[in-house]
């Protein structure tokens, strides 16, 4: 699942960091976009990059479903097109 999430985020133009084959995906986002996503998703703010951006960690667990990934990717895509 994390590979699917990673690929979808890359396709959307997200800034991915720490390339990994594990169930974690790390990306840098603007804080305003993180706040928007946090209304519907649990995000782990990992490291402050600047006053406006933060690295977040996304984790795919055993219960993560395709529709969870699809919904998150859609939400990120909408934010990236603003």
Secondary structure as a PSIPRED ss2 file (coil, helix, strand):
# PSIPRED VFORMAT (PSIPRED V4.0)

   1 X C   1.000  0.000  0.000
   2 X H   0.000  1.000  0.000
   3 X H   0.000  1.000  0.000
   4 X H   0.000  1.000  0.000
   5 X H   0.000  1.000  0.000
   6 X H   0.000  1.000  0.000
   7 X H   0.000  1.000  0.000
   8 X H   0.000  1.000  0.000
   9 X H   0.000  1.000  0.000
  10 X H   0.000  1.000  0.000
  11 X H   0.000  1.000  0.000
  12 X H   0.000  1.000  0.000
  13 X C   1.000  0.000  0.000
  14 X C   1.000  0.000  0.000
  15 X E   0.000  0.000  1.000
  16 X E   0.000  0.000  1.000
  17 X E   0.000  0.000  1.000
  18 X C   1.000  0.000  0.000
  19 X C   1.000  0.000  0.000
  20 X C   1.000  0.000  0.000
  21 X C   1.000  0.000  0.000
  22 X C   1.000  0.000  0.000
  23 X C   1.000  0.000  0.000
  24 X E   0.000  0.000  1.000
  25 X E   0.000  0.000  1.000
  26 X E   0.000  0.000  1.000
  27 X E   0.000  0.000  1.000
  28 X E   0.000  0.000  1.000
  29 X E   0.000  0.000  1.000
  30 X E   0.000  0.000  1.000
  31 X H   0.000  1.000  0.000
  32 X H   0.000  1.000  0.000
  33 X H   0.000  1.000  0.000
  34 X H   0.000  1.000  0.000
  35 X H   0.000  1.000  0.000
  36 X H   0.000  1.000  0.000
  37 X H   0.000  1.000  0.000
  38 X C   1.000  0.000  0.000
  39 X C   1.000  0.000  0.000
  40 X C   1.000  0.000  0.000
  41 X C   1.000  0.000  0.000
  42 X C   1.000  0.000  0.000
  43 X C   1.000  0.000  0.000
  44 X E   0.000  0.000  1.000
  45 X E   0.000  0.000  1.000
  46 X E   0.000  0.000  1.000
  47 X E   0.000  0.000  1.000
  48 X E   0.000  0.000  1.000
  49 X C   1.000  0.000  0.000
  50 X C   1.000  0.000  0.000
  51 X C   1.000  0.000  0.000
  52 X C   1.000  0.000  0.000
  53 X E   0.000  0.000  1.000
  54 X E   0.000  0.000  1.000
  55 X E   0.000  0.000  1.000
  56 X E   0.000  0.000  1.000
  57 X E   0.000  0.000  1.000
  58 X E   0.000  0.000  1.000
  59 X E   0.000  0.000  1.000
  60 X C   1.000  0.000  0.000
  61 X C   1.000  0.000  0.000
  62 X C   1.000  0.000  0.000
  63 X C   1.000  0.000  0.000
  64 X C   1.000  0.000  0.000
  65 X C   1.000  0.000  0.000
  66 X H   0.000  1.000  0.000
  67 X H   0.000  1.000  0.000
  68 X H   0.000  1.000  0.000
  69 X H   0.000  1.000  0.000
  70 X H   0.000  1.000  0.000
  71 X H   0.000  1.000  0.000
  72 X H   0.000  1.000  0.000
  73 X H   0.000  1.000  0.000
  74 X H   0.000  1.000  0.000
  75 X H   0.000  1.000  0.000
  76 X H   0.000  1.000  0.000
  77 X H   0.000  1.000  0.000
  78 X H   0.000  1.000  0.000
  79 X H   0.000  1.000  0.000
  80 X H   0.000  1.000  0.000
  81 X C   1.000  0.000  0.000
  82 X C   1.000  0.000  0.000
